[in-house]
Amino acid sequence: MTDQSQPTRQSLLDRWFLAHPATVDETYFQHMRFAAGFAFWLMTAGFAALVHAVFPALCETTASRILRKLTDRMNARH
């Protein structure tokens, strides 16, 4: 017979919180810090794009500049 039991708490913990950070050689909290910083800058870029949509003379290159920096930062990690 095969074991049809539910996954253990440890395997859920590993799969949901630890496995992916390990693939980029980070702890959970290191990865959280990086991802939260990334999210902050993505929201900032989104807000700048929204401002630019309403007032075309403002934030002309802000969103694209932020996205370029984030892309460079992401590529430098891998």
PDB file of N, CA, C and O in Angstrom:
ATOM      1  N   MET A   1       0.833  -1.192   0.000  1.00  0.00           N
ATOM      2  CA  MET A   1       0.000   0.000   0.000  1.00  0.00           C
ATOM      3  C   MET A   1       0.872   1.247   0.000  1.00  0.00           C
ATOM      4  O   MET A   1       1.977   1.264   0.541  1.00  0.00           O
ATOM      5  N   THR A   2       0.343   2.274  -0.616  1.00  0.00           N
ATOM      6  CA  THR A   2       1.079   3.539  -0.612  1.00  0.00           C
ATOM      7  C   THR A   2       0.589   4.401   0.534  1.00  0.00           C
ATOM      8  O   THR A   2      -0.531   4.245   1.019  1.00  0.00           O
ATOM      9  N   ASP A   3       1.440   5.299   0.952  1.00  0.00           N
ATOM     10  CA  ASP A   3       1.106   6.201   2.049  1.00  0.00           C
ATOM     11  C   ASP A   3       0.309   7.382   1.486  1.00  0.00           C
ATOM     12  O   ASP A   3       0.855   8.187   0.732  1.00  0.00           O
ATOM     13  N   GLN A   4      -0.954   7.492   1.837  1.00  0.00           N
ATOM     14  CA  GLN A   4      -1.830   8.554   1.351  1.00  0.00           C
ATOM     15  C   GLN A   4      -2.049   9.632   2.409  1.00  0.00           C
ATOM     16  O   GLN A   4      -3.023  10.380   2.332  1.00  0.00           O
ATOM     17  N   SER A   5      -1.166   9.723   3.385  1.00  0.00           N
ATOM     18  CA  SER A   5      -1.361  10.678   4.482  1.00  0.00           C
ATOM     19  C   SER A   5      -1.140  12.110   4.005  1.00  0.00           C
ATOM     20  O   SER A   5      -0.518  12.351   2.970  1.00  0.00           O
ATOM     21  N   GLN A   6      -1.649  13.027   4.764  1.00  0.00           N
ATOM     22  CA  GLN A   6      -1.486  14.445   4.470  1.00  0.00           C
ATOM     23  C   GLN A   6      -0.015  14.845   4.613  1.00  0.00           C
ATOM     24  O   GLN A   6       0.717  14.241   5.397  1.00  0.00           O
ATOM     25  N   PRO A   7       0.428  15.877   3.848  1.00  0.00           N
ATOM     26  CA  PRO A   7       1.804  16.344   4.008  1.00  0.00           C
ATOM     27  C   PRO A   7       2.042  16.809   5.447  1.00  0.00           C
ATOM     28  O   PRO A   7       1.143  17.345   6.094  1.00  0.00           O
ATOM     29  N   THR A   8       3.217  16.603   5.918  1.00  0.00           N
ATOM     30  CA  THR A   8       3.527  17.015   7.283  1.00  0.00           C
ATOM     31  C   THR A   8       3.631  18.528   7.363  1.00  0.00           C
ATOM     32  O   THR A   8       3.778  19.209   6.348  1.00  0.00           O
ATOM     33  N   ARG A   9       3.553  19.037   8.572  1.00  0.00           N
ATOM     34  CA  ARG A   9       3.682  20.474   8.801  1.00  0.00           C
ATOM     35  C   ARG A   9       5.031  20.965   8.277  1.00  0.00           C
ATOM     36  O   ARG A   9       5.114  22.040   7.683  1.00  0.00           O
ATOM     37  N   GLN A  10       6.073  20.188   8.496  1.00  0.00           N
ATOM     38  CA  GLN A  10       7.403  20.597   8.046  1.00  0.00           C
ATOM     39  C   GLN A  10       7.458  20.725   6.522  1.00  0.00           C
ATOM     40  O   GLN A  10       8.064  21.666   6.009  1.00  0.00           O
ATOM     41  N   SER A  11       6.842  19.805   5.797  1.00  0.00           N
ATOM     42  CA  SER A  11       6.900  19.894   4.344  1.00  0.00           C
ATOM     43  C   SER A  11       6.102  21.091   3.824  1.00  0.00           C
ATOM     44  O   SER A  11       6.502  21.714   2.841  1.00  0.00           O
ATOM     45  N   LEU A  12       4.984  21.419   4.465  1.00  0.00           N
ATOM     46  CA  LEU A  12       4.245  22.622   4.083  1.00  0.00           C
ATOM     47  C   LEU A  12       5.062  23.872   4.378  1.00  0.00           C
ATOM     48  O   LEU A  12       5.123  24.794   3.564  1.00  0.00           O
ATOM     49  N   LEU A  13       5.684  23.894   5.540  1.00  0.00           N
ATOM     50  CA  LEU A  13       6.540  25.022   5.899  1.00  0.00           C
ATOM     51  C   LEU A  13       7.652  25.172   4.876  1.00  0.00           C
ATOM     52  O   LEU A  13       7.934  26.275   4.408  1.00  0.00           O
ATOM     53  N   ASP A  14       8.272  24.072   4.537  1.00  0.00           N
ATOM     54  CA  ASP A  14       9.356  24.108   3.566  1.00  0.00           C
ATOM     55  C   ASP A  14       8.857  24.572   2.203  1.00  0.00           C
ATOM     56  O   ASP A  14       9.472  25.434   1.576  1.00  0.00           O
ATOM     57  N   ARG A  15       7.758  24.010   1.747  1.00  0.00           N
ATOM     58  CA  ARG A  15       7.257  24.331   0.413  1.00  0.00           C
ATOM     59  C   ARG A  15       6.773  25.778   0.323  1.00  0.00           C
ATOM     60  O   ARG A  15       7.034  26.446  -0.677  1.00  0.00           O
ATOM     61  N   TRP A  16       6.088  26.266   1.326  1.00  0.00           N
ATOM     62  CA  TRP A  16       5.514  27.606   1.259  1.00  0.00           C
ATOM     63  C   TRP A  16       6.487  28.718   1.610  1.00  0.00           C
ATOM     64  O   TRP A  16       6.374  29.824   1.081  1.00  0.00           O
ATOM     65  N   PHE A  17       7.446  28.444   2.498  1.00  0.00           N
ATOM     66  CA  PHE A  17       8.273  29.536   3.018  1.00  0.00           C
ATOM     67  C   PHE A  17       9.776  29.387   2.798  1.00  0.00           C
ATOM     68  O   PHE A  17      10.483  30.394   2.795  1.00  0.00           O
ATOM     69  N   LEU A  18      10.280  28.197   2.618  1.00  0.00           N
ATOM     70  CA  LEU A  18      11.725  28.015   2.611  1.00  0.00           C
ATOM     71  C   LEU A  18      12.306  27.564   1.275  1.00  0.00           C
ATOM     72  O   LEU A  18      13.450  27.893   0.960  1.00  0.00           O
ATOM     73  N   ALA A  19      11.547  26.828   0.498  1.00  0.00           N
ATOM     74  CA  ALA A  19      12.092  26.233  -0.723  1.00  0.00           C
ATOM     75  C   ALA A  19      12.541  27.288  -1.740  1.00  0.00           C
ATOM     76  O   ALA A  19      13.669  27.225  -2.227  1.00  0.00           O
ATOM     77  N   HIS A  20      11.694  28.239  -2.061  1.00  0.00           N
ATOM     78  CA  HIS A  20      12.071  29.237  -3.063  1.00  0.00           C
ATOM     79  C   HIS A  20      13.233  30.120  -2.601  1.00  0.00           C
ATOM     80  O   HIS A  20      14.178  30.302  -3.369  1.00  0.00           O
ATOM     81  N   PRO A  21      13.210  30.675  -1.391  1.00  0.00           N
ATOM     82  CA  PRO A  21      14.382  31.465  -0.969  1.00  0.00           C
ATOM     83  C   PRO A  21      15.684  30.671  -1.063  1.00  0.00           C
ATOM     84  O   PRO A  21      16.733  31.235  -1.372  1.00  0.00           O
ATOM     85  N   ALA A  22      15.621  29.391  -0.804  1.00  0.00           N
ATOM     86  CA  ALA A  22      16.828  28.556  -0.889  1.00  0.00           C
ATOM     87  C   ALA A  22      17.347  28.487  -2.319  1.00  0.00           C
ATOM     88  O   ALA A  22      18.555  28.361  -2.524  1.00  0.00           O
ATOM     89  N   THR A  23      16.462  28.567  -3.319  1.00  0.00           N
ATOM     90  CA  THR A  23      16.908  28.500  -4.714  1.00  0.00           C
ATOM     91  C   THR A  23      17.729  29.707  -5.119  1.00  0.00           C
ATOM     92  O   THR A  23      18.492  29.639  -6.082  1.00  0.00           O
ATOM     93  N   VAL A  24      17.586  30.808  -4.401  1.00  0.00           N
ATOM     94  CA  VAL A  24      18.401  32.002  -4.674  1.00  0.00           C
ATOM     95  C   VAL A  24      19.404  32.229  -3.549  1.00  0.00           C
ATOM     96  O   VAL A  24      19.937  33.326  -3.381  1.00  0.00           O
ATOM     97  N   ASP A  25      19.649  31.162  -2.778  1.00  0.00           N
ATOM     98  CA  ASP A  25      20.665  31.169  -1.717  1.00  0.00           C
ATOM     99  C   ASP A  25      20.413  32.260  -0.679  1.00  0.00           C
ATOM    100  O   ASP A  25      21.322  33.002  -0.306  1.00  0.00           O
ATOM    101  N   GLU A  26      19.155  32.346  -0.215  1.00  0.00           N
ATOM    102  CA  GLU A  26      18.778  33.314   0.810  1.00  0.00           C
ATOM    103  C   GLU A  26      17.967  32.621   1.896  1.00  0.00           C
ATOM    104  O   GLU A  26      17.367  31.568   1.681  1.00  0.00           O
ATOM    105  N   THR A  27      17.968  33.242   3.063  1.00  0.00           N
ATOM    106  CA  THR A  27      17.071  32.792   4.112  1.00  0.00           C
ATOM    107  C   THR A  27      15.689  33.385   3.827  1.00  0.00           C
ATOM    108  O   THR A  27      15.530  34.230   2.945  1.00  0.00           O
ATOM    109  N   TYR A  28      14.700  32.927   4.586  1.00  0.00           N
ATOM    110  CA  TYR A  28      13.343  33.454   4.430  1.00  0.00           C
ATOM    111  C   TYR A  28      13.323  34.971   4.630  1.00  0.00           C
ATOM    112  O   TYR A  28      12.714  35.692   3.839  1.00  0.00           O
ATOM    113  N   PHE A  29      13.987  35.460   5.685  1.00  0.00           N
ATOM    114  CA  PHE A  29      13.940  36.892   5.988  1.00  0.00           C
ATOM    115  C   PHE A  29      14.758  37.722   5.003  1.00  0.00           C
ATOM    116  O   PHE A  29      14.379  38.855   4.704  1.00  0.00           O
ATOM    117  N   GLN A  30      15.854  37.197   4.497  1.00  0.00           N
ATOM    118  CA  GLN A  30      16.605  37.905   3.459  1.00  0.00           C
ATOM    119  C   GLN A  30      15.737  38.052   2.211  1.00  0.00           C
ATOM    120  O   GLN A  30      15.688  39.115   1.591  1.00  0.00           O
ATOM    121  N   HIS A  31      15.056  36.965   1.858  1.00  0.00           N
ATOM    122  CA  HIS A  31      14.207  37.005   0.677  1.00  0.00           C
ATOM    123  C   HIS A  31      13.015  37.935   0.880  1.00  0.00           C
ATOM    124  O   HIS A  31      12.618  38.652  -0.039  1.00  0.00           O
ATOM    125  N   MET A  32      12.445  37.923   2.085  1.00  0.00           N
ATOM    126  CA  MET A  32      11.330  38.819   2.390  1.00  0.00           C
ATOM    127  C   MET A  32      11.756  40.275   2.233  1.00  0.00           C
ATOM    128  O   MET A  32      11.025  41.088   1.668  1.00  0.00           O
ATOM    129  N   ARG A  33      12.932  40.592   2.733  1.00  0.00           N
ATOM    130  CA  ARG A  33      13.423  41.976   2.647  1.00  0.00           C
ATOM    131  C   ARG A  33      13.608  42.392   1.187  1.00  0.00           C
ATOM    132  O   ARG A  33      13.194  43.482   0.792  1.00  0.00           O
ATOM    133  N   PHE A  34      14.227  41.524   0.391  1.00  0.00           N
ATOM    134  CA  PHE A  34      14.432  41.837  -1.023  1.00  0.00           C
ATOM    135  C   PHE A  34      13.097  42.014  -1.729  1.00  0.00           C
ATOM    136  O   PHE A  34      12.897  42.998  -2.440  1.00  0.00           O
ATOM    137  N   ALA A  35      12.180  41.068  -1.538  1.00  0.00           N
ATOM    138  CA  ALA A  35      10.886  41.111  -2.218  1.00  0.00           C
ATOM    139  C   ALA A  35      10.055  42.320  -1.779  1.00  0.00           C
ATOM    140  O   ALA A  35       9.382  42.938  -2.604  1.00  0.00           O
ATOM    141  N   ALA A  36      10.097  42.658  -0.497  1.00  0.00           N
ATOM    142  CA  ALA A  36       9.350  43.827  -0.015  1.00  0.00           C
ATOM    143  C   ALA A  36       9.926  45.116  -0.604  1.00  0.00           C
ATOM    144  O   ALA A  36       9.175  46.018  -0.974  1.00  0.00           O
ATOM    145  N   GLY A  37      11.238  45.206  -0.692  1.00  0.00           N
ATOM    146  CA  GLY A  37      11.860  46.371  -1.319  1.00  0.00           C
ATOM    147  C   GLY A  37      11.497  46.462  -2.790  1.00  0.00           C
ATOM    148  O   GLY A  37      11.224  47.545  -3.309  1.00  0.00           O
ATOM    149  N   PHE A  38      11.497  45.324  -3.450  1.00  0.00           N
ATOM    150  CA  PHE A  38      11.114  45.269  -4.854  1.00  0.00           C
ATOM    151  C   PHE A  38       9.665  45.733  -5.022  1.00  0.00           C
ATOM    152  O   PHE A  38       9.361  46.522  -5.917  1.00  0.00           O
ATOM    153  N   ALA A  39       8.777  45.241  -4.160  1.00  0.00           N
ATOM    154  CA  ALA A  39       7.363  45.628  -4.215  1.00  0.00           C
ATOM    155  C   ALA A  39       7.191  47.129  -3.994  1.00  0.00           C
ATOM    156  O   ALA A  39       6.387  47.774  -4.668  1.00  0.00           O
ATOM    157  N   PHE A  40       7.952  47.681  -3.043  1.00  0.00           N
ATOM    158  CA  PHE A  40       7.878  49.122  -2.787  1.00  0.00           C
ATOM    159  C   PHE A  40       8.210  49.914  -4.049  1.00  0.00           C
ATOM    160  O   PHE A  40       7.491  50.847  -4.408  1.00  0.00           O
ATOM    161  N   TRP A  41       9.304  49.538  -4.722  1.00  0.00           N
ATOM    162  CA  TRP A  41       9.713  50.275  -5.913  1.00  0.00           C
ATOM    163  C   TRP A  41       8.764  50.049  -7.084  1.00  0.00           C
ATOM    164  O   TRP A  41       8.579  50.948  -7.905  1.00  0.00           O
ATOM    165  N   LEU A  42       8.163  48.871  -7.177  1.00  0.00           N
ATOM    166  CA  LEU A  42       7.160  48.647  -8.222  1.00  0.00           C
ATOM    167  C   LEU A  42       5.927  49.524  -7.990  1.00  0.00           C
ATOM    168  O   LEU A  42       5.371  50.083  -8.935  1.00  0.00           O
ATOM    169  N   MET A  43       5.504  49.641  -6.727  1.00  0.00           N
ATOM    170  CA  MET A  43       4.358  50.510  -6.421  1.00  0.00           C
ATOM    171  C   MET A  43       4.706  51.974  -6.678  1.00  0.00           C
ATOM    172  O   MET A  43       3.873  52.739  -7.165  1.00  0.00           O
ATOM    173  N   THR A  44       5.936  52.358  -6.350  1.00  0.00           N
ATOM    174  CA  THR A  44       6.381  53.726  -6.616  1.00  0.00           C
ATOM    175  C   THR A  44       6.365  54.006  -8.113  1.00  0.00           C
ATOM    176  O   THR A  44       5.912  55.067  -8.543  1.00  0.00           O
ATOM    177  N   ALA A  45       6.858  53.056  -8.909  1.00  0.00           N
ATOM    178  CA  ALA A  45       6.847  53.210 -10.368  1.00  0.00           C
ATOM    179  C   ALA A  45       5.413  53.289 -10.881  1.00  0.00           C
ATOM    180  O   ALA A  45       5.115  54.096 -11.762  1.00  0.00           O
ATOM    181  N   GLY A  46       4.528  52.466 -10.343  1.00  0.00           N
ATOM    182  CA  GLY A  46       3.128  52.503 -10.741  1.00  0.00           C
ATOM    183  C   GLY A  46       2.474  53.833 -10.421  1.00  0.00           C
ATOM    184  O   GLY A  46       1.709  54.369 -11.223  1.00  0.00           O
ATOM    185  N   PHE A  47       2.781  54.366  -9.241  1.00  0.00           N
ATOM    186  CA  PHE A  47       2.228  55.673  -8.859  1.00  0.00           C
ATOM    187  C   PHE A  47       2.763  56.764  -9.781  1.00  0.00           C
ATOM    188  O   PHE A  47       2.015  57.649 -10.198  1.00  0.00           O
ATOM    189  N   ALA A  48       4.062  56.704 -10.101  1.00  0.00           N
ATOM    190  CA  ALA A  48       4.652  57.698 -11.007  1.00  0.00           C
ATOM    191  C   ALA A  48       3.987  57.621 -12.381  1.00  0.00           C
ATOM    192  O   ALA A  48       3.733  58.652 -13.004  1.00  0.00           O
ATOM    193  N   ALA A  49       3.705  56.414 -12.855  1.00  0.00           N
ATOM    194  CA  ALA A  49       3.027  56.254 -14.141  1.00  0.00           C
ATOM    195  C   ALA A  49       1.609  56.825 -14.086  1.00  0.00           C
ATOM    196  O   ALA A  49       1.136  57.425 -15.051  1.00  0.00           O
ATOM    197  N   LEU A  50       0.943  56.633 -12.959  1.00  0.00           N
ATOM    198  CA  LEU A  50      -0.400  57.185 -12.798  1.00  0.00           C
ATOM    199  C   LEU A  50      -0.368  58.714 -12.798  1.00  0.00           C
ATOM    200  O   LEU A  50      -1.199  59.356 -13.441  1.00  0.00           O
ATOM    201  N   VAL A  51       0.581  59.287 -12.086  1.00  0.00           N
ATOM    202  CA  VAL A  51       0.745  60.749 -12.082  1.00  0.00           C
ATOM    203  C   VAL A  51       1.011  61.236 -13.504  1.00  0.00           C
ATOM    204  O   VAL A  51       0.438  62.232 -13.944  1.00  0.00           O
ATOM    205  N   HIS A  52       1.886  60.523 -14.221  1.00  0.00           N
ATOM    206  CA  HIS A  52       2.213  60.901 -15.597  1.00  0.00           C
ATOM    207  C   HIS A  52       0.992  60.796 -16.510  1.00  0.00           C
ATOM    208  O   HIS A  52       0.837  61.596 -17.433  1.00  0.00           O
ATOM    209  N   ALA A  53       0.129  59.818 -16.257  1.00  0.00           N
ATOM    210  CA  ALA A  53      -1.077  59.676 -17.079  1.00  0.00           C
ATOM    211  C   ALA A  53      -1.991  60.888 -16.941  1.00  0.00           C
ATOM    212  O   ALA A  53      -2.619  61.315 -17.910  1.00  0.00           O
ATOM    213  N   VAL A  54      -2.059  61.435 -15.740  1.00  0.00           N
ATOM    214  CA  VAL A  54      -2.941  62.585 -15.493  1.00  0.00           C
ATOM    215  C   VAL A  54      -2.247  63.895 -15.856  1.00  0.00           C
ATOM    216  O   VAL A  54      -2.867  64.795 -16.423  1.00  0.00           O
ATOM    217  N   PHE A  55      -0.969  63.999 -15.530  1.00  0.00           N
ATOM    218  CA  PHE A  55      -0.180  65.212 -15.779  1.00  0.00           C
ATOM    219  C   PHE A  55       1.040  64.823 -16.615  1.00  0.00           C
ATOM    220  O   PHE A  55       2.099  64.552 -16.050  1.00  0.00           O
ATOM    221  N   PRO A  56       0.920  64.788 -17.937  1.00  0.00           N
ATOM    222  CA  PRO A  56       1.993  64.291 -18.794  1.00  0.00           C
ATOM    223  C   PRO A  56       3.345  64.996 -18.621  1.00  0.00           C
ATOM    224  O   PRO A  56       4.380  64.421 -18.957  1.00  0.00           O
ATOM    225  N   ALA A  57       3.352  66.204 -18.114  1.00  0.00           N
ATOM    226  CA  ALA A  57       4.613  66.915 -17.932  1.00  0.00           C
ATOM    227  C   ALA A  57       5.371  66.445 -16.689  1.00  0.00           C
ATOM    228  O   ALA A  57       6.542  66.785 -16.518  1.00  0.00           O
ATOM    229  N   LEU A  58       4.716  65.666 -15.818  1.00  0.00           N
ATOM    230  CA  LEU A  58       5.345  65.188 -14.581  1.00  0.00           C
ATOM    231  C   LEU A  58       5.769  63.731 -14.732  1.00  0.00           C
ATOM    232  O   LEU A  58       5.156  62.959 -15.469  1.00  0.00           O
ATOM    233  N   CYS A  59       6.804  63.386 -14.033  1.00  0.00           N
ATOM    234  CA  CYS A  59       7.278  61.986 -13.952  1.00  0.00           C
ATOM    235  C   CYS A  59       7.459  61.358 -15.336  1.00  0.00           C
ATOM    236  O   CYS A  59       7.063  60.214 -15.559  1.00  0.00           O
ATOM    237  N   GLU A  60       8.051  62.098 -16.249  1.00  0.00           N
ATOM    238  CA  GLU A  60       8.169  61.622 -17.634  1.00  0.00           C
ATOM    239  C   GLU A  60       8.992  60.340 -17.759  1.00  0.00           C
ATOM    240  O   GLU A  60       8.676  59.484 -18.585  1.00  0.00           O
ATOM    241  N   THR A  61      10.030  60.201 -16.958  1.00  0.00           N
ATOM    242  CA  THR A  61      10.905  59.019 -17.076  1.00  0.00           C
ATOM    243  C   THR A  61      11.025  58.242 -15.761  1.00  0.00           C
ATOM    244  O   THR A  61      11.783  57.275 -15.682  1.00  0.00           O
ATOM    245  N   THR A  62      10.304  58.649 -14.758  1.00  0.00           N
ATOM    246  CA  THR A  62      10.453  58.039 -13.431  1.00  0.00           C
ATOM    247  C   THR A  62      10.158  56.544 -13.433  1.00  0.00           C
ATOM    248  O   THR A  62      10.968  55.756 -12.944  1.00  0.00           O
ATOM    249  N   ALA A  63       9.027  56.145 -13.970  1.00  0.00           N
ATOM    250  CA  ALA A  63       8.646  54.728 -13.944  1.00  0.00           C
ATOM    251  C   ALA A  63       9.634  53.879 -14.745  1.00  0.00           C
ATOM    252  O   ALA A  63      10.056  52.822 -14.276  1.00  0.00           O
ATOM    253  N   SER A  64      10.000  54.319 -15.925  1.00  0.00           N
ATOM    254  CA  SER A  64      10.921  53.530 -16.746  1.00  0.00           C
ATOM    255  C   SER A  64      12.305  53.452 -16.109  1.00  0.00           C
ATOM    256  O   SER A  64      12.971  52.421 -16.209  1.00  0.00           O
ATOM    257  N   ARG A  65      12.745  54.521 -15.458  1.00  0.00           N
ATOM    258  CA  ARG A  65      14.039  54.513 -14.765  1.00  0.00           C
ATOM    259  C   ARG A  65      14.037  53.515 -13.612  1.00  0.00           C
ATOM    260  O   ARG A  65      14.994  52.760 -13.437  1.00  0.00           O
ATOM    261  N   ILE A  66      12.961  53.513 -12.828  1.00  0.00           N
ATOM    262  CA  ILE A  66      12.838  52.568 -11.712  1.00  0.00           C
ATOM    263  C   ILE A  66      12.818  51.136 -12.235  1.00  0.00           C
ATOM    264  O   ILE A  66      13.492  50.265 -11.684  1.00  0.00           O
ATOM    265  N   LEU A  67      12.055  50.888 -13.286  1.00  0.00           N
ATOM    266  CA  LEU A  67      11.968  49.538 -13.837  1.00  0.00           C
ATOM    267  C   LEU A  67      13.310  49.059 -14.382  1.00  0.00           C
ATOM    268  O   LEU A  67      13.653  47.887 -14.227  1.00  0.00           O
ATOM    269  N   ARG A  68      14.073  49.946 -15.017  1.00  0.00           N
ATOM    270  CA  ARG A  68      15.411  49.574 -15.494  1.00  0.00           C
ATOM    271  C   ARG A  68      16.311  49.183 -14.328  1.00  0.00           C
ATOM    272  O   ARG A  68      17.023  48.182 -14.395  1.00  0.00           O
ATOM    273  N   LYS A  69      16.276  49.982 -13.253  1.00  0.00           N
ATOM    274  CA  LYS A  69      17.097  49.679 -12.077  1.00  0.00           C
ATOM    275  C   LYS A  69      16.686  48.349 -11.449  1.00  0.00           C
ATOM    276  O   LYS A  69      17.545  47.563 -11.049  1.00  0.00           O
ATOM    277  N   LEU A  70      15.387  48.091 -11.361  1.00  0.00           N
ATOM    278  CA  LEU A  70      14.916  46.828 -10.793  1.00  0.00           C
ATOM    279  C   LEU A  70      15.320  45.638 -11.670  1.00  0.00           C
ATOM    280  O   LEU A  70      15.695  44.582 -11.160  1.00  0.00           O
ATOM    281  N   THR A  71      15.240  45.818 -12.981  1.00  0.00           N
ATOM    282  CA  THR A  71      15.654  44.754 -13.900  1.00  0.00           C
ATOM    283  C   THR A  71      17.140  44.456 -13.735  1.00  0.00           C
ATOM    284  O   THR A  71      17.539  43.293 -13.681  1.00  0.00           O
ATOM    285  N   ASP A  72      17.955  45.497 -13.655  1.00  0.00           N
ATOM    286  CA  ASP A  72      19.396  45.307 -13.443  1.00  0.00           C
ATOM    287  C   ASP A  72      19.664  44.611 -12.115  1.00  0.00           C
ATOM    288  O   ASP A  72      20.515  43.726 -12.027  1.00  0.00           O
ATOM    289  N   ARG A  73      18.942  45.013 -11.100  1.00  0.00           N
ATOM    290  CA  ARG A  73      19.113  44.410  -9.762  1.00  0.00           C
ATOM    291  C   ARG A  73      18.728  42.926  -9.780  1.00  0.00           C
ATOM    292  O   ARG A  73      19.414  42.097  -9.181  1.00  0.00           O
ATOM    293  N   MET A  74      17.641  42.597 -10.463  1.00  0.00           N
ATOM    294  CA  MET A  74      17.196  41.204 -10.545  1.00  0.00           C
ATOM    295  C   MET A  74      18.194  40.378 -11.345  1.00  0.00           C
ATOM    296  O   MET A  74      18.538  39.268 -10.939  1.00  0.00           O
ATOM    297  N   ASN A  75      18.664  40.899 -12.471  1.00  0.00           N
ATOM    298  CA  ASN A  75      19.621  40.166 -13.292  1.00  0.00           C
ATOM    299  C   ASN A  75      20.940  39.948 -12.588  1.00  0.00           C
ATOM    300  O   ASN A  75      21.607  38.945 -12.840  1.00  0.00           O
ATOM    301  N   ALA A  76      21.335  40.851 -11.718  1.00  0.00           N
ATOM    302  CA  ALA A  76      22.598  40.725 -10.983  1.00  0.00           C
ATOM    303  C   ALA A  76      22.522  39.610  -9.941  1.00  0.00           C
ATOM    304  O   ALA A  76      23.560  39.113  -9.502  1.00  0.00           O
ATOM    305  N   ARG A  77      21.344  39.216  -9.545  1.00  0.00           N
ATOM    306  CA  ARG A  77      21.172  38.166  -8.523  1.00  0.00           C
ATOM    307  C   ARG A  77      21.357  36.777  -9.105  1.00  0.00           C
ATOM    308  O   ARG A  77      21.703  35.854  -8.368  1.00  0.00           O
ATOM    309  N   HIS A  78      21.140  36.595 -10.395  1.00  0.00           N
ATOM    310  CA  HIS A  78      21.142  35.243 -10.984  1.00  0.00           C
ATOM    311  C   HIS A  78      22.335  35.046 -11.881  1.00  0.00           C
ATOM    312  O   HIS A  78      22.500  33.973 -12.460  1.00  0.00           O
TER     313      HIS A  78
END
